[in-house]
Amino acid sequence: MKRNNRKTTPIAALTLISAFLIALIFSAAAPSFAAGKQYVFASSDQYFSEESMTALDAQAQAIYDRFGIECYFDISEVTLEETDGYAKSVFASRGGSDPGMIMVVTSDSVITWVSQTIAPEFTDGDMEALYNAYDKPETYYDAVAAVFSEFERILTERGFATADGSGNSGETRTIPEDRQRPLLVDDAGILSNTERTEVEARLNELSRKHGFDIAVVTVDSHDYQGVTDYTDDFYDYNGYGQGDDNSGVMFLLAMDTREWHITTTGKGIPYFTDAGQEYIMEKVVPYLSGGDYGGAFLEFANLCDEFLVQAETGDPYDIHNLPRPTLSWKFLPLCLLGGFIPALGITGSMKSKLKTRRFQSRANQYQRKDSFNLYNANDTFLYRRVTHVPRVESSSSGSSGGGSSTHTSSSGTSHGGSSGRF
């Protein structure tokens, strides 16, 4: 009996310990299972990497946290004869609930469906905008990110109340009268103390000089809100800009996605045109790609100074008058020497071939005897016909017409801007 107790007691103890450890493991894992809701689905892993899937799910979760509205994306390799009801059934199968939206991409269709609660607020133009957002990017990740950003823009434009994670209405944001943050915000911590001091001093100097905010921001992540919306909101809700129209320009880097975005407001929109921003970033991106962030921000600030000086004369830099690099006078002797040496060689070679020729004072010896006869001749015009063909002129209008494209941020402010990666 005692031997039995000695055998069974360790077994019972091990059983209890094992049960406790299993319970502990599941209790620790449970929050991670519960926290990560999936919003993006694909029939094959060729469409998304694990990292991009996680990023897109987080972007959809951020929209739900803000509005209490779910948004899903699903890629299926099915061929549909009837699309009615298919997206709704996929939405339900993925765990979607009203209010919500889903875009389903099949082998032959792109279907967007919104639930009954929010359907009256969505126009045909909104549905077309969601499709266009999906259709333009080249990669599936960028396409879905664009769809979610466009969906968030529509919700904001339609006045849907912000919400906490439970869907309860939250406090709306307001634009402060005075700027709340400095002109240099290095939340990503990519600048040294020396670089930070130098860049901030330059930004403050130029902003005072022009009465126009020039700001630089770095962040670890833009919370999957979309770099355009994030930069616009950072500018608006931190009170950047000078004057009644909050004139300014902001340059933001998101280090997790290696994205940059320029946003402009007020006088910044006509002063920094689309072509002008492209010119600026052609100069700045090489610094970013090389990891010289301090150099990139100083180059950006100096180019902004150059653009503002030009705009203050009444003719902002645009596609027709972008600054062109000037060559130093030191290149002039090199250019002359480079042309003189080949020309000397060519003419010397030609001269050497003429040594068998002799000067002649008359051309008689070149004339063949009795080879020239002159007769009287008359031309009579019977009729004349002239045909006019219009000349085709090339046109420079369209996408090359210059100017600034604009959009409206969540605060209702008009912004210009451009984005890219480095």
Secondary structure, 3 states (H helix, E strand, C coil): CHHHHHHHHHHHHHHHHHHHHHHHHHHHHHHHHHHCCCCEEECCCCCCCHHHHHHHHHHHHHHHHHHCCEEEEEECCCCCCCCCCHHHHHHHHCCCCCCEEEEEECCCCEEEEECCCCHHHCCHHHHHHHHHHHHCCCCHHHHHHHHHHHHHHHHHHCCCCCECCCCCECCCCCCCCCCCCCCEEECCCCCCHHHHHHHHHHHHHHHHHHCCEEEEEEECCCCCCCHHHHHHHHHHHCCCCECCCCEEEEEEEECCCCEEEEEEECCHHHHCCHHHHHHHHHHHHHHHHCCCHHHHHHHHHHHHHHHHHHHHCCCCCCCCCCCCCCCCCCHHHHHHHHHHHHHHHHHHHHHHCCCCCCCCCCCHHHCCCCCCCCCCCCCCCCCCCCCCCCCCCCCCCCCCCCCCCEEECCCCCEEEEEEEEC
